[in-house]
Amino acid sequence: MRFLHTADWHIGKTLNGFDLLADQQATFDQIEEIAQEKRVDAVVIAGDLYDRSIPSEAAVRVLNAMLNQLNLQDHFPVLAISGNHDSATRLGTGADWFALKSLYLNTNLATAFEPVTIKDTQFFLLPFFGIQEVRNYFHDDAIRNVNQAMERIVAAMEKEFISGKFHVLVAHFFAAGSQRTAESETLVEVGGLSAVSTALLAPFDYVALGHLHNRDALHTERVRYSGSPMKFSVSEAKQEKGVWIVDTDPFEVEWVPLPPVHDIHLLKGRFADLVATARKHASDDFYDIELTDHERIPDVLNKLREHYPKIVSLHRTHQARQVETIADQKRRQAAPMDLLADFYQQTMGDELSAQQRQWAQQSLEKISKED
């Protein structure tokens, strides 16, 4: 069979306050056209359909219309899962009804072991999950990390494999060997412990992944990210967006680019030069601008927006270097306990407890004595 692999639509996302719904609709129209031209047998969406767990009413209307168009109007089977940005409960409302029309929207770990069979292929739809959820499902508190969890999940799925069929996993996680390259990709692991080893995915003929927005984040023939269909942050400005077209027999993948509706440009230069060359650039595109002027320019953002209305980021070369130098100096002078507390707060989103501080202090004193 042939299917289209996409992910990370993030419907309802904004870019530094700029609404992207119109661009997302236009990008969807491109995806729909590709699906029709390539005569795919199904459309796979590997998580993060929404950008927020509680999407706006406008975002809900837009996504509903998109799924309606693909499934009810174009008659494509749609296989989708919830990602870490989605609310599994909200997104999964009506899933049993949807399946009657070949809209398979899985937000529940338990149903990930019930494959959807289309033509010669079994699809296993694995939504974004937490370790405790896996422990509860298998009644096994010995599952301590994501690789132990995935080992149990894959083993359970293999029991449902039908000989002679191809087997595709649709999932949303950070895979071992991937490179995180975008600010809009949400951190879901601490210290890299939540990276799923691609070796565990070997039983599948293809793994359609979501979560990382760059399709080049992982270089494995049968385990691929589609990336997001649009550029959602300045860090994605140089990425090519698109979708994968996957054939199961003979196995073949084809990358189909999606031209940006409104691109993100990285500009660097003096204020006067940027103003002088503004006519060369599309006024309705998005811009990240780095000013190289030494002198202060009053109201510079509004002055630049007269020529570049959609500035998503403005920063100055020399000011940034000064701030960076000061920050580095402060960090070098900081006490080890302060550095540890700062790291813990950034990674865990919480402050060290009194007990944790006591343990850390004891460890630091022991290390100091040994030195």
N, C-alpha and C positions, 0 to 999 in steps of 0.2 A: 504494500500500500504506500501511499504518499501522503505526508502530512506537513503542515506548516508549524514551525516551532517559534513562538514568541514569548515574551515575559515582561514583567516590570512596567506595566502600562502607567501605573501611578495616577490614575484619573483623579483630577481635582488638585494636582500639584501646582504650586506657583513658583515662579523664579524671581526671587527677591521682590515679591509683591506684585509681579506681573502675572495676570491670569493666563493660563495655558490651555484652557478648555477648547478654544477654537482651533489651536494648533494640534491638540490631541485628536480632535474630530477629523481634521484633514489628514493626519498621519494614519488614523484608522482607515480612512477611505483608501489610502495607498495599500494597506495590508489586505483589505477586502479585495481590491483589484488584483493583487498578486495571487491570492488564494483562488480566484476565479480563473485567471490566466494559466496558472499552473495545474488547474484541475485537481486540487488536493482532495483527499478523502476525509480529512479532519483538520481542525485547527486546535493546537495545543497552546495554552497560556499558563506558563509555569510560575504563577504567584505574583503578588503585589498588584492586583487589579486596581485597588484604590491606593491613594497616598496616605490616608489617615484611617485609623480604626473607626472613627466616627466621621464619615465623609459628609460633605455638604449636600443639600438637596439637589443642587445643580449637578454635582458629580454623580449622584445616584441616577438621575435622569439620563445623563450622557452614557454611562456604562450600560444601563438597562437597554437603551436604544441600540448600542453597539452589539450586544449579545443577541438582541431580537433580530437585528439585521443579518448577522452571520447564521444564526440557527433557524429562525422561523421564515425569514425571507429568502436567504440563499441556500438553506437546507444543508448547511455544513454541520456534522457532529462537532461539538465543542467540548474539549476536555481541559478543565481548569482546576487549579488548587489555590488555597489561601496562602499568602506569604506573610512575612513578619509585619508588614504595614497594615494588613487587613485584620478586621475583627472576624475571626472564624465563625462566631455565632451569628453575627449580622449577615455576613456574606453567604452563609449556608442556608439562610431562610428560604424555604421553597425548593431545596435541592431534590427532594424526592419527586416533586411534580415536574421539575425541569428535565429529569432523566427520561421521562416518558416521551420527550421530544428530542432526545439525544443531546441534551445539554448536561454534561456530567461535571458538576461543580462540587469538588470534594474538599471539605474543611475539617474532616474527622479522621483521626488516625485509625480508628477501628475499621473503617470502610476502605482504607488503603490496600487491604489484603483481598479485596473483591475486585478482580480485574475487569476492565471494560474491553470487550473483544470487538474489534472492527476489522473485517476481512481476515488477513493472515496474522494479525498483531494483537497481543494482549497489552493493554496499558494499565500500569499501576500508578495511581494518583496519590502521591504522598505529600500532604500539606506540611507547612512549616510546623515544627513540633518542639516541645521542651523535654528535657531529660525526664522530669518527674512524670510527664504524660506517658512516656514509654515504660517507665517502671510500673506505673499503675496498670497499664494494659497487659504486660507480661507477668504481673505480680512478682516482680524480682527487684528488690532493693539493691542488689549487687551491681546493677547497671550504673556506672559512675560517670561515663563520658559519652560523647556523641558517637564515637567509633564503636563502642560496645553496643550502643543503642542501634546503630545502623546494621551491625552484624546480626542482631536478633531480627530486625525488620526485614532485611534481605533474605535471611534463612526462611522466615515465615512466608514471604512472597514466592520463593522458589518452590514451595510445596504446592502452589497453585499453578505452576507452569504447565502448559499443555505441550506435549511433544509435537514438533512440527510447526509450532507457532513462533513468531518473533516476539520478543519481550522488551517493552519500552517502559522506563521509569520516568515519571514526571515529578520533579522535586524542587525545593527552594532552600538552599543552604550554601555555606562556604566550603568549597572542595579543596582538599590538600593540593598544593601546587598552584593554586589560583593567586593572582596578584590583585590586591585591592587598589583601584586607581581613581575612584570617584568619591567626591565629598558626599554625594547623595546616596551612597550605599551605607546603610545603617550598620554600625558595629554591633555584632551579636556574640562575639566571643572575647575572652580575656586571655591574653598571652598566647593566642593561637590554638588554644585547647579545643576549640569547637570546629576545627577543620576536619571534614569527612575525607578519609583516605579513598582515593579513586580506585584502589585495589579492591575495596569492598564492593564496588559497582560492576565488577567484571562479569557476573552472570547475565547482565542485560545487553541486548544488542545495541541499544542506544539509551542515553540518559539525557533528557531534556531539562536543563537547569535554569532556574531563575535566581535572583538575588544580586549578583554582580552586574553592573550596567555595561561592562565592556566585554564584548564577545571574545576578545583576545586575552582575557584574564586567565584562561586555561587552554593549554595546547594538548588535547587528547582527542584522538579521532572520533571515539564513540561517546565521549562525555563532553558536552558543550553547553556553554552559556549562549543564549541568544542576545544578551544585553538588552538594554531598554530601547524602545523604538524611537525615542527622542533624546536630545541632550538636555539633561535636567540640572546641570551645574557647570560652572566655569571649568572645572577639572575634566569635563567630558567634551570640551570644545573641539579637540582634535580627533575625536573618535568617529569612526564611520558607523552609522546605525543601519539596522536592517533586520532581516528574518532568515531563518534556515528553512530550506525545503529538503525534507528527508525522505528518501526511498528505502524501503526495507529489503527488497529483493529485485536485482542485486543492490547491496547497500551502497548508497551514494548520498552525499550532502552537497547542497548548493547554497551559496550565500547570495541573497538578493538585497542590494542596498535600498535604503529609504532616504531619499533626498530631504534635507531639513526644510520645513515650511518657513521658519525664520531661524537663521543660523546664529551661533554664538561666535563673535570675533574677539580676538585678543589684540589690542592696540597698545603701542608703547611709543611715547615721544613727547616733545614739548607742546605746550598748550597751543601756541600759535600755529605750529605745523599741523596739529590735529584738526584745528578749525579750517585751515586752508585746504586740507585734503578731504574734508567731510563729504563733498559731493561725489567722491569716488565710491562711497559706501552706501549700502541700502539703509535708508533711514528707519525702516521698520524691523530691522534685525536687532539682536541683543549684543551688547558690548561690555567687555571688561577692559578698562583703560588704566594704564600705568603712566603717570605723569613723571617726566624726568626733570622738570623745572626745579631750580634751587629756591627761587623766591616764592613767597606766599601770594596766591591769587585769590582775592576775595570772591566768595560765592561761586567758586569754580565749577561745582557740580551743576548748578542751574545754567551756567553759561555754556557748558558742554552739552547739556540736554537740549539746547536750542538747535544743535546740529546732530546729536545722537540721542533721540528721545528715550530709548530703552537701554540706559546704562544700568547694568546689574551689579557692577563693582567698580569702584574708583580708588586707586591707591597711588602713593608717591614713592618713587624709588629711594630717595635719600632719607625721607622720614622713616620708611620701613626699616632701612638698615640701622638707623639710630635706635629705634625701639628694640630691634633684635639684639643689638649689642648690649643695651641696658638689661634686657631680660637674661641674656647669657651671664652677665656679671652677677646679677642677683642670684641666679641658680648656683653658680660656683661658690658663692658665699653662704648658701643655705646649709643648715644643719641636716645630717642624715635623717633624723626623725621627721623634719619638716618636708624633706623630699619624699619620704615614704608616705606621709599623710596626703601630700598633694597627688601622688600617683594613685593612691587608693581611691581618693575622691573622684579623680578623672575617669578611672576604669569602672568603679562600682557605683558611682553616683551617690555615695554616702560618706559620712565621716567615720574615722576610726573610733571604735568604742574604747572605753577606759581599759577594759580587759585586753583588747588588741594592742593598745599602746604599751601596756605593761609587758606583754609578751615580746613585742618588738624591741622595747628598751633593754630587756634582759638579753635578747639575742645580740643586739648591737654592743652591749657591754662585754659579752663573751667573745665576740669577734675582735673587739678592741684589745682585750687581754691577750688573745692568741697572737695578734700582730706585734 
